[in-house]
Amino acid sequence: MRPLDTPTPSRLQRLWLSETIRLREAHAGPLEDSEANRRAQTQGGTLSERIQTRAWLLGERDGQVSALQHWLHGARLAGLLLLLLAILSGSGLAVAALGDGLRPVNVFWALGSLLGLNLILLFGWAMGLLLSRDSTGALGHLWLWLSAKLARDAQAAQLAPALLLMLQRQRLSRWGLGILVHGFWLLTLLTALLTLLVLLATRRYGFVWESTLLGGNSFIALTQALGSLPALLGFSLPDAELIRASSDSPLANESARLSWASWLVGVLVVYGLLPRLGLLLFCLWRWRRGCAALSLDLNLPGYSLLRERLQPSSERLGVCDAAPMQLHQPQAGHHPFDTQGALLVGVELDPQRSWPPALPKSIGQAGVIDSREQRKQLLEQLSRFPPARLLIACDPRRSPDRGSLALLGELARTAGSTRIWLLPPAPGEALDSARLGDWHRALEHLQLPHSDSLPLSWLEHGHD
């Protein structure tokens, strides 16, 4: 189990991982969390902060933190794919609107190509916002699906449901997905605008309007109504004579082409780009405001059960947690912060053995750990005063069971450097070579150095 140093989690990530661990325990049963609870208590803070610390420590141990980083990486890749799709879509909209320049451009057909799908989906988003409590939408589902596929981590499958559940509880998913949707369409329309300007600058287009149902007066009123707001921003507004003259064939004079081109660009900016930009900023404001108020629901069963373990009202002796449904593999490590001094401790040694050995006064002695209470007291002491060098004495005549190895790993994570001393047998007594081999393999798996003799020089001075 590594400390909370790399990577540095954001507040949202800590809350997200807490929800992931809660869902995992709700489906698979309680995790073995004695060390995580102890370290969370040592770090202190409110109950919510301790739950987040516990979840992050468990996530580092069991792989959820790594899966979260993989999921975020996959989400970034999915975002880049959507960005590429937006650029290609915007370019396609502009090309479809103006054509190849060999035929006149029907201004309302071009306007429908540029804004039609955008306005339909914008209306659908607004109706979903009013009628639905929370919805991810098609684009949101696509992004979540791509993120999970690109993460390529089995543990990442639990992260997306936890994120959506946490955000929906606070009604934040609509604003987060709104940022994605409006950002996608803003980029699409911006690309369409730039492509439109490039095409208008490099080709000569003639503009006409054609309609079977609308008469000239109706078309003039509609054109000027749509162009009134863009005209306030400086875009051209064709007059009635110009609009009427463009009904049969494109006008050859340059001012007519410039007037229609400016009108088309202005309508795209005012009715396409600016609404999407405004909605993007609004969703971003609501998202940040909601994230600042986001917190854990401590009344949920998964969190309420942790209250007594992380903020105990009194210490209870001799009470053991229920056995977890799935055991984790013990791991070793080291303490990365300030450590000092050297300490010798024995683990489940024979009472008949002479202990402790004669040591210099500079080396501390923690006795022998034989009970759960002694283990808890020593771990709490080492959490407050981590030694620079820790020597753990073990009896190789005992089998290296899972509990002993888990204790060795837990002790190693409280010290700057750790070694295992496999005690020699009593005079006239032989060691079981198979059992000694089991010890060597187990310690190599834990990546803990070991020796058959007392490493006094290392314990006293830090080197051999």
N, C-alpha and C positions, 0 to 999 in steps of 0.2 A: 504494500500500500504506500503510495507516494504522497508527499505533503501537498498542500494547496499552493503550489508555486508555478507549475507549468502544466497546461496553459492557464493564464489568469482568467477565470470565468467572469462573464458579465452577470449582472443581477438577473436578467431574463434567462440566461443559461442555467443558473443555479436553481431558479424556480422551476424551469422546464425539467431539469434532471430530477428534482424532488418529486414532481408529478410522475415521471417515468418510473422511479423506484417504487412509488406508492402503487401504481398499477401492476408492476411486476410482483410485488408482495401480495397484492390482492388475488392474483391468479395462481402464483406458484408457492405461496406460503411465506412466512417470515424468513428473512435472511439471517445468517450468523453475523451479528453486528456488535459484539461486545467491545472490540477495539474501536470501531467507529463511534460508538456511543461515548466511550471513555474520552476519546480525543475531542469530540464535540463538547462534552462537559468541560474539559480543560480549557478549550478556547473561549467558552462563555458566550454571552449574548442572550437575546430573547429566544423564546422557544422556536419561532420561525427560523431564526438564524442558525440555531443548533440543528434543526431538521435539515436545512440546506447543507450545512457542513457534513452531517452524517451521510446525506445522499451523495454528495460529491466524493467523499472518501470511499463509499461502497461502489460508486461508479468507476472510480480509478482502479479499484481492486478487481472488479468483475468485468470491466471492458466497456461500460456504458459511456464513459468520458471519451474514449477513443472512437466509439461508434458515433457519438454526437459530433465530434470533429469531422469524421468521414461524411456524416449527413450534411453538415454545413458546407463541406467542400462540394458534395454532390448538388446541393442547392445553388451554389455559385455557378457550377457548370450548367445546370438547368436554366439559370437566369441568363447566362451567355447565349444558350441556344435560343431562348425566347427573344433576346435582343437581336440576334441574327435574323430570326423570323420576322420581327418587326421591321427591320431595315429592308428586307426583301419585299415584304408586303407593301410598305410605303412606296417603294420604287415602282412596284407593279401597279399600284393604284394610279400613280401619276401617268405612267405610260398608257394604261388603259383609258384614262380620261382624255388625253390629247391625241392619241393615235400616232400615225407615222407622218403626219403633216401633208399627206397627199390629198386628203379630203377635208372639207370644212369641219370645224368642231362645233357640235351641238352643245351650247353652253349649259343647258339644264341636264343633258345626258352626262356631260363631264362632271357637273356638280354632284349628280347622283352617284357616279362612280367614286368620287372622292369622299363623300360624306354619308352616303346611304347606309352602308353596313355599320359605320361608326355610330350614327344616330340611333339605329335600331337596337344595337347592343347597349348603348347608353341608356335608352328608355327601359330596356330589360333589367339593367343593373339598378336603376332607380326604383322600379316596381318591386324587385327583390328586396331592396332596402326597406321598403314600406311594408311589404306583406310577409316577409320571412324574417324570423328572429336572427338567423345566421345561415349563410350559405357560402360555400367555397366557389361555386361557379365552375364552368367548363375550363377556363384558363387556370383557375386555382387547382383543380383536380389534375390537370396536365402538369403543372409545376411540381406538385407533391409527388406524382407518379415518377416523373423524371428524376427528382431529388432522391427518391428511394432506390431507383434503378442504378443511378450513378454512384450512390454511396458504397455499394458492394460490401456491405457488412451485415451479417445476420442479426446482430444486436440492434441495428438501426431501424428494424421493422417496428420496434416498440416506441420509437421517438415521435413519429408523425401523429399517431393517435393521441399521445400524451400532450403534444403541443396544441392540437386542435381542441381537445377537451379543456385544457387550461384557458385558452383564449376565448372559447365559446362561453365558458362560465362567467367571464367578465365582459362578454360581447365585444371582444377585440378582433375576432377573426375577420369580421366584415371590413374593418379599417385596414388591417394588414393586407388582405387580399385586394382591397380597393387600391392600395398603393401599387400593387402588382398590375392590376387591370388598367388603371389610368396611366401608369408609367408606360405600359406596353403601347397603349393607343397614342399617347403623347409622342413617343418616339416614332411610331408608324406615321402619324400625320406630319411630324416635323420632317421625316425623310421624304414624304410625299411632297411637301412644300419645297424642299430644296431641289428635288428632282424636277418639279414643275418649273421652278425658276431657271434651272439649267436648260430644260427643253425650250422654254419660251425665249431664252437668250440665244440659243443656237439654231432655232428653226423658225420659219415664218408660218404662222397659223392664221387662218381666217375663221371667224366666229359667226354662227347663225343660230336662229332658234326655229324650231319646227313643232307644230302642234295641230292636231285635228280638233281637239275639244276646246282649247283656249283661243279666244280671239285676240286681236292685237292689243286692245285696251287692257284686257285682263293680264296679258303677259307683261305689258309695260308696268302695271301696278305691282305685280309680283316681283319683277326685277328690281324696281326702285325700293320696294319694301325690304327686300333682302339686303340691298346695298346701302340702306340708310345708316345702319350702325357702323359698317366698315368706313363709310364716308367721313364719319366723325374722327376716325383715326388717320385720315389723309388718303384713303384709297379712292380711286376714281368711281364715279357713279354715272353710267351712260344716261344721256337725256332721252326724252321720249322720241325725238326724231331719229336718233341713232338706233334705238331699239326697234322702231317700226321699219327702218330701212334694212335691218339685218334679217328680216323674216324670209326674204326670197333667196338671197345669195350673199356670201361674205363681202363686206366692203373692202375695196382695194386700198383706201387711204390708211396711212400709218396711224393717225390719231384714233381711228375706230378700233384697230387691232390693240393698241395700247390701252384704250379705255376698257375693252372687254377683258383683256388679260389682267388688268389691275382689279377689276370687279371680281373676277374669279379667285384671284389670290386673296383679296380682302375677305370674301365670304368664307374661304377655307380657314383663314386665321381666326376670324371672329366666332364662327359657329362650330369650328372643329378644334383648333389648338387651344384657344383661351378657356373654353369650358373644361377640357381635360386637365389643363394646367391648374385651374382653380380647384377642381375636385381632388387632384393629386395633393395639393398643398393642404386642403381641408382634411383629407384622410391621414396625411402625415401628422398634422397637428393632433387629431383625435388619437392616433396610434401612440404618439409620444406621451400625451396626457394620460392615456389608459395604462401604458407601461409603467409610468411613474407611480400609479395607484395600484398596480398589480401586486397581489399578495397570496399566500397560501390560505386555503380554507381550513383552519385548524379544527373545525367541527366535523370534518370527514373522519370516518372510522380509522383509516390508515394513519392519520396524523394524531388523533386523540389518544391512540394506544401508546404513542411515543412520549407523551407528556411526562409520565412518571419515570420513564427510563432516562430522559434527557434533562428533566428538571425535577428530580425526586424531592418530594416533601420530607422524606426521611429515608435513611439508609436501611435496607432490608438485607439481612444476612441469611445465607443458606438457601436462597431462592434461585432456581436455575430457569433460563428461558427454555421454551419448547424446542425440541430438536428440529432444525430446518429440513425441508423436504429434499433440498439439494445442497450437498457440501461443496465448499470451495477449496481449491488447491492452496495450501499454505505458501506464502511468499516471504522472502526476506527483503532487506533494504538497509538504509542508513538514515540517520537524522541529519538534515542539511543545515541546521541553524547552529547557534553557539553551543559548544560542548566543552567540557573541561574535566580533567581528572581521569582516573582509571578505577575500575570496579571488577571484582570477582564474585560470581554467584554460582551456586550449585543447583542442579535440577534433579530432584528425586534420587538422591544418593542413599546408599546403604547406611543405616544408622551405625553399623559396626565400624565404618571407615573413619579413620582419624581425620577430622576436619575442623577448622580450615588449615591449610599449610602455612608455614612461616613466611610472611611477606613483609616488605618494607612498609613503614607507616604511611607512605604517600599513596599506597594502594588501598582503596576501600574494600570492605567485605560486606556482602548482603546476605550471608548465610545460605541456607538451603531452602528451596521452594518445594513444599510437599503438598500444599492444599490450595484450593481455589481462592481462599481469602488472602493467603500469602502472595499468591500471584497477582491478585488485584491491587494489594497495597504496594508491591514493588513496582508494578507498571505505573501506578499513579505517581509514585516518587520519581521514577525515571522520566516521566512526562514533564515534571517540573524542573528536575535537575538532570538533564541528559549527560551521560559521561562521554568523554572523547574516545575511550577505549573500554570495551566490555569483553571480559573473558567468561564464557559459560562452561562450567564443568559438567560433563555427562558421563553416566555409567554405561559403557558399551555392552555390559552383560544384559541390560534391558533392551527390549525390542524398540526401534524407533517408530512408535505409533503416531497416528495423525495428530493427536492432542499435543504430544511432546514437540513435534515438528512445528505445529502452529505456534506454540509458546516460544520456540527458538526464533521463529520469524518475527513475532511480535516484539520480543526483547531486542532483536537486532535493529528494528526500526526506531528504537529510542536512543541509539548510540551512534556516535560518529563512525566508529569502526568496531567490528565484532569478530571474535574468533571462538572456535569451539575446542575445548580441551577434552579429549577422550581419555579418561583416567586409566592408568595401567592396572592390571589385576593385582590382587594380593599375592605375596610370595607363595610359590608352590601352586598357584591357580592359573589355569590356561583359559584364554578367550576363545569363544566360538568363532571361527573364521568366517562362516556364512553370515552370522549376525553382525560381525564387524564390517563385512562387505556391504550389508544393508545400510549401516550407518554412513559409510563413505558415499554410497550412491545417493542417499537422502540429502546429505549435506552438500554434495555437488549440485543436486537439483535446486537447493536453496541458495546456491552460490555463496556458501559460508566457508571460509578457510578453516581447517582443523589441524590439530597436531596431537601426537601421543605423549608429549612431554610438556611441562609447564613453560610457556613462552614468557619467561620473566622479564627479559630485556625489552620485548615489545610492550608488555603490560606497563613497565615502569617508564620507558623512554620513548615509546612509539615506533621503534625500529628494532630489527633483529641484529 
